[in-house]
């Protein structure tokens, strides 16, 4: 019996680091799908930790966390929801920081014309459907609604809106032709997969889209979480984020 116990102890201390590595569940706002996958790929080449990613609108993720979803880190598309989690005692105080600032574009898969032509089409209502993320769930949808309000176009365009549950679905509405144009993240418009026309929205037409990360309570002593947060603050990760059209600090 003593011999077996000794063997068990030795097998435990001699386990390779990959077995002892922590697993990490990260919830990510859907505008950040492509950069996040690239960041995780880079992180996992330098670490034994394994990451599980879940993508959805910030509002949906926030609701899931409040209902007990087992996430360790939340990368929101705004600052309000991470702040609320911190204030409600569901996240580690002092762990919240801005990892990126997003930019909004009006995007169409039509390669005809210029950004000025796209603006004219928007103002004159020369489109069948206008896609935007649900302003109640997605910060990029909130920003799109602010743009239309700033331009005095809310009332005249509202009947042509098609709302995506998140910005990823909104992007698909335009990409597949189910909407003539739509408000998406700059990182999505720069996917290089097909010809398109875009108007980068002046930042004075909507509140800045500061995107915050926060460490949730069940990850307070998670080594993988600590290592990942260090990595996303690194120069390597910052370069990836900036390459997708985001601003970093």
Secondary structure by P-SEA (a helix, b strand, c coil): caaaaaaaaaaaaaccccccbbbbbbbbcccaaaaaaaaaaaaaaaccbbbbbbbccaaaaaaaaaacccccccccccaaaaaaaaaacccccccccccbbbbbbbccccccccaaaaaaaaaaccccbbbbccccccaaaaaaaaaaaaacccccccccbbbbccaaaaaaaaaaccccccccccccccccccccccccccccccccbbbbbbbcccccccaaaaaaaaaaacaaaaaaaaaaccccc
